[in-house]
Amino acid sequence: MDTRVARYFAAIAQHSSIRDAADDLNVAQSALSRQILKLEDEFGVTLFQRHARGIALTVAGEVYLRYAREQMAQVEHLRGELAALNGVQRGTVRIAAIESLTRSLLPPLIAKFHHRYPAVRFDIKMDGSERILDSVREIDTDIGMTYYSQPASDLEVRFSMPEPVVAIVAAGHPLTKRRRVDLREVAAYPTALTTTGSRSRNLVDTACWKAGISLAPVLESNSVEPLIGLVQRSETVALLLKMSVTDALNSGRLVAIDINSEILPMGRIEVVTRIGRKLSPVGEEFLAFLASELTANSAAGKGKKLRRSPARRS
């Protein structure tokens, strides 16, 4: 089954440029242009609009892109099933995840899974929760790992795990003397927060509103790195997921402190797939592995129990 045209089309749509797609695919630009013209002639529609800054999908192009991605996913699934018949787990697992998970959770899990199945490849993209959900919908990725997602009729939460927002401080910070703190105590120090609109920030803002507290962050960022960097060098308190700083916590450089709040413990890490989408055998194998590892890690480290979702729709 030849997916060459589908791959060409998807690459052009991703780059919004035939030239950039040609460079990425190591294919002549003229060959890609001919393929698009051939498709447009065959179906009698315009698939891309040309403009000064590149090209963009038309409505017809968006329809064809969904078909192209579906075709590539089906062929990948077929290859996985055929390989499984020979006792070999082979294929690519595509995951889109928030930064907190790509930093510390996924690397050791992928290393362990790859040791077990060396023929399996991974494609990991880091993004915000909304974009991740869209990526799962559009079959641009197989598995989405988000935080505190809202219900959606076309997505299925395969499993989830509690992950509250906590106070992250440097070792030696005055708050490390406390096992739990109130938001009012946090507000007495400079704070560092994720940007407005992120899922964890929404929880923080709601919790502060409910407690009648206003935080004036000295730093806001859509990346965890600068927040951690500031915390390590000052008395700043960052409100983050504990999982985003696992390595620093294990080394003793940072300390995580629970916060007294009805809102902040509501956060959950959720692993989602598209309703009706059958993953490749290796994709399903990794999902089962992920659930098992998270269950073991949470039981050993936090005493939390992973909730296997009864096919809840996100």
C-alpha atoms as a printed R data frame, in Angstrom:
    type eleno elety resid chain resno       x       y       z
1   ATOM     1    CA   MET     A     1   0.000   0.000   0.000
2   ATOM     2    CA   ASP     A     2   1.625   3.210  -1.216
3   ATOM     3    CA   THR     A     3   1.212   6.163   1.132
4   ATOM     4    CA   ARG     A     4   3.712   8.354  -0.679
5   ATOM     5    CA   VAL     A     5   1.167  10.887  -1.927
6   ATOM     6    CA   ALA     A     6  -0.479  11.042   1.500
7   ATOM     7    CA   ARG     A     7   2.910  11.658   3.150
8   ATOM     8    CA   TYR     A     8   3.734  14.363   0.623
9   ATOM     9    CA   PHE     A     9   0.424  16.097   1.177
10  ATOM    10    CA   ALA     A    10   0.638  15.918   4.975
11  ATOM    11    CA   ALA     A    11   4.186  17.330   4.924
12  ATOM    12    CA   ILE     A    12   3.178  20.278   2.738
13  ATOM    13    CA   ALA     A    13   0.227  21.006   5.017
14  ATOM    14    CA   GLN     A    14   2.467  20.821   8.099
15  ATOM    15    CA   HIS     A    15   5.108  23.188   6.718
16  ATOM    16    CA   SER     A    16   2.713  25.469   4.786
17  ATOM    17    CA   SER     A    17   5.435  25.436   2.152
18  ATOM    18    CA   ILE     A    18   6.253  23.100  -0.730
19  ATOM    19    CA   ARG     A    19   9.924  24.033  -0.534
20  ATOM    20    CA   ASP     A    20  10.211  23.291   3.197
21  ATOM    21    CA   ALA     A    21   8.286  20.031   2.770
22  ATOM    22    CA   ALA     A    22  10.621  19.035  -0.073
23  ATOM    23    CA   ASP     A    23  13.653  19.686   2.135
24  ATOM    24    CA   ASP     A    24  12.120  17.682   4.978
25  ATOM    25    CA   LEU     A    25  11.238  14.751   2.718
26  ATOM    26    CA   ASN     A    26  14.439  14.980   0.665
27  ATOM    27    CA   VAL     A    27  12.311  15.117  -2.485
28  ATOM    28    CA   ALA     A    28  12.513  17.507  -5.425
29  ATOM    29    CA   GLN     A    29  10.209  20.507  -5.034
30  ATOM    30    CA   SER     A    30   8.959  20.047  -8.587
31  ATOM    31    CA   ALA     A    31   7.871  16.480  -7.771
32  ATOM    32    CA   LEU     A    32   5.703  17.702  -4.872
33  ATOM    33    CA   SER     A    33   4.192  20.464  -6.999
34  ATOM    34    CA   ARG     A    34   3.277  17.938  -9.699
35  ATOM    35    CA   GLN     A    35   1.607  15.666  -7.143
36  ATOM    36    CA   ILE     A    36  -0.552  18.499  -5.820
37  ATOM    37    CA   LEU     A    37  -1.533  19.630  -9.316
38  ATOM    38    CA   LYS     A    38  -2.371  16.024 -10.203
39  ATOM    39    CA   LEU     A    39  -4.592  15.665  -7.133
40  ATOM    40    CA   GLU     A    40  -6.360  18.951  -7.792
41  ATOM    41    CA   ASP     A    41  -6.951  17.943 -11.410
42  ATOM    42    CA   GLU     A    42  -8.179  14.475 -10.426
43  ATOM    43    CA   PHE     A    43 -10.720  15.733  -7.878
44  ATOM    44    CA   GLY     A    44 -11.563  19.029  -9.566
45  ATOM    45    CA   VAL     A    45 -10.928  21.090  -6.449
46  ATOM    46    CA   THR     A    46  -8.284  23.481  -5.143
47  ATOM    47    CA   LEU     A    47  -6.448  21.928  -2.196
48  ATOM    48    CA   PHE     A    48  -4.078  24.784  -1.350
49  ATOM    49    CA   GLN     A    49  -4.368  28.543  -1.555
50  ATOM    50    CA   ARG     A    50  -1.187  30.284  -2.596
51  ATOM    51    CA   HIS     A    51  -0.224  33.559  -0.906
52  ATOM    52    CA   ALA     A    52   2.865  35.675  -0.353
53  ATOM    53    CA   ARG     A    53   3.955  33.877   2.836
54  ATOM    54    CA   GLY     A    54   3.434  30.352   1.544
55  ATOM    55    CA   ILE     A    55   0.379  28.169   1.099
56  ATOM    56    CA   ALA     A    56  -2.637  27.248   3.215
57  ATOM    57    CA   LEU     A    57  -5.210  24.476   3.061
58  ATOM    58    CA   THR     A    58  -8.586  25.190   1.523
59  ATOM    59    CA   VAL     A    59 -11.716  23.560   2.963
60  ATOM    60    CA   ALA     A    60 -11.274  20.788   0.390
61  ATOM    61    CA   GLY     A    61  -7.635  20.503   1.419
62  ATOM    62    CA   GLU     A    62  -8.617  20.017   5.058
63  ATOM    63    CA   VAL     A    63 -10.937  17.191   4.019
64  ATOM    64    CA   TYR     A    64  -8.184  15.530   1.989
65  ATOM    65    CA   LEU     A    65  -5.677  15.954   4.836
66  ATOM    66    CA   ARG     A    66  -7.964  13.975   7.159
67  ATOM    67    CA   TYR     A    67  -8.111  11.235   4.532
68  ATOM    68    CA   ALA     A    68  -4.315  11.283   4.082
69  ATOM    69    CA   ARG     A    69  -3.679  10.967   7.805
70  ATOM    70    CA   GLU     A    70  -6.243   8.190   8.112
71  ATOM    71    CA   GLN     A    71  -4.602   6.315   5.251
72  ATOM    72    CA   MET     A    72  -1.138   6.585   6.811
73  ATOM    73    CA   ALA     A    73  -2.498   5.461  10.188
74  ATOM    74    CA   GLN     A    74  -4.228   2.435   8.634
75  ATOM    75    CA   VAL     A    75  -1.081   1.346   6.846
76  ATOM    76    CA   GLU     A    76   0.963   1.747  10.039
77  ATOM    77    CA   HIS     A    77  -1.615  -0.355  11.850
78  ATOM    78    CA   LEU     A    78  -1.450  -3.029   9.129
79  ATOM    79    CA   ARG     A    79   2.331  -3.180   9.332
80  ATOM    80    CA   GLY     A    80   2.135  -3.579  13.088
81  ATOM    81    CA   GLU     A    81  -0.381  -6.430  12.873
82  ATOM    82    CA   LEU     A    82   1.634  -8.259  10.234
83  ATOM    83    CA   ALA     A    83   4.811  -7.878  12.285
84  ATOM    84    CA   ALA     A    84   2.972  -9.142  15.381
85  ATOM    85    CA   LEU     A    85   2.074 -12.336  13.498
86  ATOM    86    CA   ASN     A    86   5.792 -13.035  13.354
87  ATOM    87    CA   GLY     A    87   6.182 -12.324  17.048
88  ATOM    88    CA   VAL     A    88   7.791  -8.936  16.450
89  ATOM    89    CA   GLN     A    89   6.566  -5.673  17.932
90  ATOM    90    CA   ARG     A    90   7.383  -3.072  15.301
91  ATOM    91    CA   GLY     A    91   6.095   0.378  14.390
92  ATOM    92    CA   THR     A    92   5.999   3.998  15.495
93  ATOM    93    CA   VAL     A    93   4.113   5.314  18.521
94  ATOM    94    CA   ARG     A    94   3.226   8.996  18.117
95  ATOM    95    CA   ILE     A    95   2.601  10.873  21.355
96  ATOM    96    CA   ALA     A    96   1.688  14.504  21.986
97  ATOM    97    CA   ALA     A    97   2.176  15.555  25.606
98  ATOM    98    CA   ILE     A    98   2.376  18.609  27.809
99  ATOM    99    CA   GLU     A    99   5.844  19.786  28.828
100 ATOM   100    CA   SER     A   100   5.514  18.535  32.407
101 ATOM   101    CA   LEU     A   101   5.272  14.963  31.094
102 ATOM   102    CA   THR     A   102   7.870  15.166  28.337
103 ATOM   103    CA   ARG     A   103  10.452  16.486  30.826
104 ATOM   104    CA   SER     A   104  10.589  13.681  33.356
105 ATOM   105    CA   LEU     A   105   7.870  11.071  32.891
106 ATOM   106    CA   LEU     A   106   8.224   9.907  29.288
107 ATOM   107    CA   PRO     A   107  12.014   9.572  28.797
108 ATOM   108    CA   PRO     A   108  12.580   6.778  31.359
109 ATOM   109    CA   LEU     A   109   9.380   4.987  30.317
110 ATOM   110    CA   ILE     A   110  10.337   5.087  26.645
111 ATOM   111    CA   ALA     A   111  13.838   3.843  27.483
112 ATOM   112    CA   LYS     A   112  12.359   0.896  29.399
113 ATOM   113    CA   PHE     A   113   9.834   0.070  26.654
114 ATOM   114    CA   HIS     A   114  12.469   0.377  23.927
115 ATOM   115    CA   HIS     A   115  14.711  -2.044  25.793
116 ATOM   116    CA   ARG     A   116  11.860  -4.543  25.700
117 ATOM   117    CA   TYR     A   117  10.901  -3.795  22.073
118 ATOM   118    CA   PRO     A   118  13.973  -2.419  20.264
119 ATOM   119    CA   ALA     A   119  12.193  -2.280  16.879
120 ATOM   120    CA   VAL     A   120   9.666   0.288  18.133
121 ATOM   121    CA   ARG     A   121  10.190   3.973  17.375
122 ATOM   122    CA   PHE     A   122   8.664   6.991  19.128
123 ATOM   123    CA   ASP     A   123   7.642  10.392  17.817
124 ATOM   124    CA   ILE     A   124   7.076  12.811  20.719
125 ATOM   125    CA   LYS     A   125   5.678  16.323  20.316
126 ATOM   126    CA   MET     A   126   5.314  18.801  23.171
127 ATOM   127    CA   ASP     A   127   2.326  21.159  23.159
128 ATOM   128    CA   GLY     A   128  -0.489  22.671  25.182
129 ATOM   129    CA   SER     A   129  -3.497  20.573  26.153
130 ATOM   130    CA   GLU     A   130  -5.896  22.141  23.617
131 ATOM   131    CA   ARG     A   131  -3.518  21.605  20.707
132 ATOM   132    CA   ILE     A   132  -2.852  18.059  21.872
133 ATOM   133    CA   LEU     A   133  -6.558  17.233  21.821
134 ATOM   134    CA   ASP     A   134  -6.866  18.699  18.315
135 ATOM   135    CA   SER     A   135  -3.860  16.653  17.235
136 ATOM   136    CA   VAL     A   136  -5.557  13.455  18.459
137 ATOM   137    CA   ARG     A   137  -8.785  14.419  16.679
138 ATOM   138    CA   GLU     A   138  -6.977  15.033  13.403
139 ATOM   139    CA   ILE     A   139  -5.007  11.752  13.677
140 ATOM   140    CA   ASP     A   140  -1.801  13.757  13.672
141 ATOM   141    CA   THR     A   141  -0.835  11.776  16.761
142 ATOM   142    CA   ASP     A   142  -1.885   8.447  18.270
143 ATOM   143    CA   ILE     A   143  -1.890   9.191  21.998
144 ATOM   144    CA   GLY     A   144  -2.461  12.492  23.761
145 ATOM   145    CA   MET     A   145  -1.285  13.155  27.303
146 ATOM   146    CA   THR     A   146  -2.999  16.233  28.716
147 ATOM   147    CA   TYR     A   147  -3.842  17.893  31.997
148 ATOM   148    CA   TYR     A   148  -7.348  18.442  33.343
149 ATOM   149    CA   SER     A   149  -9.072  18.181  29.949
150 ATOM   150    CA   GLN     A   150 -12.743  18.978  29.443
151 ATOM   151    CA   PRO     A   151 -15.326  16.421  28.185
152 ATOM   152    CA   ALA     A   152 -15.489  15.956  24.397
153 ATOM   153    CA   SER     A   153 -17.722  13.563  22.463
154 ATOM   154    CA   ASP     A   154 -15.007  12.486  20.000
155 ATOM   155    CA   LEU     A   155 -12.246  11.673  22.493
156 ATOM   156    CA   GLU     A   156 -11.838   8.845  24.976
157 ATOM   157    CA   VAL     A   157  -9.879   9.021  28.229
158 ATOM   158    CA   ARG     A   158  -8.127   5.669  28.352
159 ATOM   159    CA   PHE     A   159  -6.882   6.248  31.901
160 ATOM   160    CA   SER     A   160  -6.133   9.101  34.246
161 ATOM   161    CA   MET     A   161  -4.200   9.864  37.403
162 ATOM   162    CA   PRO     A   162  -4.556  12.607  40.042
163 ATOM   163    CA   GLU     A   163  -1.813  15.224  39.850
164 ATOM   164    CA   PRO     A   164  -2.516  18.332  41.949
165 ATOM   165    CA   VAL     A   165  -0.781  21.661  41.589
166 ATOM   166    CA   VAL     A   166   1.760  22.063  44.417
167 ATOM   167    CA   ALA     A   167   4.161  24.709  45.704
168 ATOM   168    CA   ILE     A   168   7.704  24.193  44.410
169 ATOM   169    CA   VAL     A   169  10.507  25.885  46.356
170 ATOM   170    CA   ALA     A   170  14.264  25.651  46.622
171 ATOM   171    CA   ALA     A   171  15.831  23.502  49.331
172 ATOM   172    CA   GLY     A   172  16.299  25.727  52.373
173 ATOM   173    CA   HIS     A   173  13.300  27.933  51.600
174 ATOM   174    CA   PRO     A   174  11.407  28.961  54.788
175 ATOM   175    CA   LEU     A   175   8.288  27.103  53.611
176 ATOM   176    CA   THR     A   176  10.120  23.773  53.616
177 ATOM   177    CA   LYS     A   177   9.499  23.652  57.361
178 ATOM   178    CA   ARG     A   178   5.805  23.111  56.575
179 ATOM   179    CA   ARG     A   179   4.223  19.920  55.252
180 ATOM   180    CA   ARG     A   180   1.225  21.849  53.908
181 ATOM   181    CA   VAL     A   181   0.704  25.545  53.287
182 ATOM   182    CA   ASP     A   182  -2.215  27.854  52.558
183 ATOM   183    CA   LEU     A   183  -2.393  30.020  49.459
184 ATOM   184    CA   ARG     A   184  -2.156  33.062  51.700
185 ATOM   185    CA   GLU     A   185   1.253  31.845  52.902
186 ATOM   186    CA   VAL     A   186   2.337  31.342  49.294
187 ATOM   187    CA   ALA     A   187   1.211  34.873  48.436
188 ATOM   188    CA   ALA     A   188   3.670  36.252  51.020
189 ATOM   189    CA   TYR     A   189   6.518  35.294  48.655
190 ATOM   190    CA   PRO     A   190   7.285  36.138  45.016
191 ATOM   191    CA   THR     A   191   5.513  33.632  42.778
192 ATOM   192    CA   ALA     A   192   6.197  32.063  39.375
193 ATOM   193    CA   LEU     A   193   3.261  30.745  37.335
194 ATOM   194    CA   THR     A   194   2.494  29.203  33.991
195 ATOM   195    CA   THR     A   195   0.888  31.573  31.507
196 ATOM   196    CA   THR     A   196  -2.772  32.564  31.719
197 ATOM   197    CA   GLY     A   197  -4.979  30.086  29.873
198 ATOM   198    CA   SER     A   198  -2.956  26.971  30.619
199 ATOM   199    CA   ARG     A   199  -4.857  24.205  32.408
200 ATOM   200    CA   SER     A   200  -2.746  24.351  35.576
201 ATOM   201    CA   ARG     A   201  -2.973  28.163  35.647
202 ATOM   202    CA   ASN     A   202  -6.748  27.953  35.358
203 ATOM   203    CA   LEU     A   203  -6.803  25.812  38.495
204 ATOM   204    CA   VAL     A   204  -4.507  28.247  40.318
205 ATOM   205    CA   ASP     A   205  -6.598  31.273  39.326
206 ATOM   206    CA   THR     A   206  -9.820  29.533  40.380
207 ATOM   207    CA   ALA     A   207  -8.315  28.479  43.720
208 ATOM   208    CA   CYS     A   208  -7.064  32.018  44.389
209 ATOM   209    CA   TRP     A   209 -10.438  33.519  43.507
210 ATOM   210    CA   LYS     A   210 -12.203  31.099  45.826
211 ATOM   211    CA   ALA     A   211  -9.754  31.896  48.646
212 ATOM   212    CA   GLY     A   212  -9.998  35.656  48.059
213 ATOM   213    CA   ILE     A   213  -6.273  35.889  47.292
214 ATOM   214    CA   SER     A   214  -4.526  37.733  44.480
215 ATOM   215    CA   LEU     A   215  -1.098  36.603  43.297
216 ATOM   216    CA   ALA     A   216   1.255  39.012  41.528
217 ATOM   217    CA   PRO     A   217   3.736  36.684  39.799
218 ATOM   218    CA   VAL     A   218   7.241  37.948  39.244
219 ATOM   219    CA   LEU     A   219   7.499  35.531  36.298
220 ATOM   220    CA   GLU     A   220   5.001  33.895  33.967
221 ATOM   221    CA   SER     A   221   6.050  31.471  31.259
222 ATOM   222    CA   ASN     A   222   4.640  28.822  28.933
223 ATOM   223    CA   SER     A   223   7.716  26.720  29.745
224 ATOM   224    CA   VAL     A   224   8.641  25.131  33.056
225 ATOM   225    CA   GLU     A   225  12.377  25.746  32.605
226 ATOM   226    CA   PRO     A   226  12.533  29.474  33.442
227 ATOM   227    CA   LEU     A   227  10.164  28.992  36.382
228 ATOM   228    CA   ILE     A   228  12.420  26.325  37.864
229 ATOM   229    CA   GLY     A   229  15.514  28.405  37.176
230 ATOM   230    CA   LEU     A   230  14.103  31.323  39.137
231 ATOM   231    CA   VAL     A   231  12.963  29.134  42.038
232 ATOM   232    CA   GLN     A   232  16.424  27.599  42.407
233 ATOM   233    CA   ARG     A   233  18.008  31.064  42.682
234 ATOM   234    CA   SER     A   234  15.561  32.876  44.968
235 ATOM   235    CA   GLU     A   235  12.747  32.562  47.488
236 ATOM   236    CA   THR     A   236  10.218  32.481  44.651
237 ATOM   237    CA   VAL     A   237   7.440  29.892  44.918
238 ATOM   238    CA   ALA     A   238   6.331  28.197  41.679
239 ATOM   239    CA   LEU     A   239   2.897  26.593  41.453
240 ATOM   240    CA   LEU     A   240   3.405  23.567  39.227
241 ATOM   241    CA   LEU     A   241   2.770  19.864  38.832
242 ATOM   242    CA   LYS     A   242   5.121  17.805  40.957
243 ATOM   243    CA   MET     A   243   5.756  15.567  37.969
244 ATOM   244    CA   SER     A   244   7.315  18.451  36.046
245 ATOM   245    CA   VAL     A   245  10.292  18.633  38.429
246 ATOM   246    CA   THR     A   246  10.800  14.984  39.381
247 ATOM   247    CA   ASP     A   247  14.558  14.964  38.782
248 ATOM   248    CA   ALA     A   248  15.154  18.124  40.842
249 ATOM   249    CA   LEU     A   249  12.982  16.762  43.665
250 ATOM   250    CA   ASN     A   250  14.835  13.448  43.693
251 ATOM   251    CA   SER     A   251  18.190  15.246  43.800
252 ATOM   252    CA   GLY     A   252  17.063  17.423  46.713
253 ATOM   253    CA   ARG     A   253  17.508  20.716  44.831
254 ATOM   254    CA   LEU     A   254  13.784  21.458  45.016
255 ATOM   255    CA   VAL     A   255  11.010  20.627  47.471
256 ATOM   256    CA   ALA     A   256   7.297  20.145  46.722
257 ATOM   257    CA   ILE     A   257   4.766  21.245  49.340
258 ATOM   258    CA   ASP     A   258   1.061  20.407  49.252
259 ATOM   259    CA   ILE     A   259  -1.375  23.335  49.302
260 ATOM   260    CA   ASN     A   260  -4.586  23.472  51.338
261 ATOM   261    CA   SER     A   261  -7.216  23.931  48.637
262 ATOM   262    CA   GLU     A   262 -10.402  22.335  47.357
263 ATOM   263    CA   ILE     A   263  -9.526  23.263  43.770
264 ATOM   264    CA   LEU     A   264  -5.842  22.427  43.245
265 ATOM   265    CA   PRO     A   265  -6.212  18.658  43.950
266 ATOM   266    CA   MET     A   266  -8.767  18.438  41.111
267 ATOM   267    CA   GLY     A   267  -6.043  18.299  38.452
268 ATOM   268    CA   ARG     A   268  -5.558  15.020  36.591
269 ATOM   269    CA   ILE     A   269  -3.170  13.721  33.999
270 ATOM   270    CA   GLU     A   270  -5.261  12.137  31.257
271 ATOM   271    CA   VAL     A   271  -4.241   9.856  28.410
272 ATOM   272    CA   VAL     A   272  -6.627  10.186  25.480
273 ATOM   273    CA   THR     A   273  -7.251   8.626  22.081
274 ATOM   274    CA   ARG     A   274  -9.785   9.345  19.375
275 ATOM   275    CA   ILE     A   275 -13.151   7.589  19.612
276 ATOM   276    CA   GLY     A   276 -13.373   4.833  16.982
277 ATOM   277    CA   ARG     A   277  -9.641   4.997  16.213
278 ATOM   278    CA   LYS     A   278  -7.978   1.602  16.396
279 ATOM   279    CA   LEU     A   279  -4.355   1.988  17.399
280 ATOM   280    CA   SER     A   280  -1.619  -0.242  16.053
281 ATOM   281    CA   PRO     A   281  -0.772  -3.306  18.172
282 ATOM   282    CA   VAL     A   282   2.366  -1.582  19.429
283 ATOM   283    CA   GLY     A   283   0.344   1.531  20.277
284 ATOM   284    CA   GLU     A   284  -2.039  -0.515  22.393
285 ATOM   285    CA   GLU     A   285   0.916  -2.324  23.959
286 ATOM   286    CA   PHE     A   286   2.477   0.978  24.980
287 ATOM   287    CA   LEU     A   287  -0.821   2.206  26.438
288 ATOM   288    CA   ALA     A   288  -1.018  -0.897  28.625
289 ATOM   289    CA   PHE     A   289   2.632  -0.476  29.599
290 ATOM   290    CA   LEU     A   290   2.060   3.192  30.443
291 ATOM   291    CA   ALA     A   291  -0.909   2.348  32.675
292 ATOM   292    CA   SER     A   292   1.060  -0.353  34.468
293 ATOM   293    CA   GLU     A   293   4.090   1.879  35.060
294 ATOM   294    CA   LEU     A   294   2.049   4.832  36.272
295 ATOM   295    CA   THR     A   295   0.141   2.575  38.628
296 ATOM   296    CA   ALA     A   296   3.364   1.192  40.084
297 ATOM   297    CA   ASN     A   297   5.058   4.595  40.332
298 ATOM   298    CA   SER     A   298   2.117   6.313  41.976
299 ATOM   299    CA   ALA     A   299   1.613   3.470  44.450
300 ATOM   300    CA   ALA     A   300   5.287   3.477  45.396
301 ATOM   301    CA   GLY     A   301   5.907   7.206  45.432
302 ATOM   302    CA   LYS     A   302   2.688   8.996  46.252
303 ATOM   303    CA   GLY     A   303   0.278   6.410  47.496
304 ATOM   304    CA   LYS     A   304  -2.091   7.393  44.707
305 ATOM   305    CA   LYS     A   305  -4.015   4.868  42.749
306 ATOM   306    CA   LEU     A   306  -4.309   5.229  39.001
307 ATOM   307    CA   ARG     A   307  -7.921   5.256  37.946
308 ATOM   308    CA   ARG     A   308  -8.452   3.099  34.904
309 ATOM   309    CA   SER     A   309 -11.177   4.952  33.105
310 ATOM   310    CA   PRO     A   310 -14.226   2.975  31.968
311 ATOM   311    CA   ALA     A   311 -13.860   4.394  28.449
312 ATOM   312    CA   ARG     A   312 -14.855   7.881  29.565
313 ATOM   313    CA   ARG     A   313 -15.235  10.431  26.807
314 ATOM   314    CA   SER     A   314 -12.949  13.364  27.313
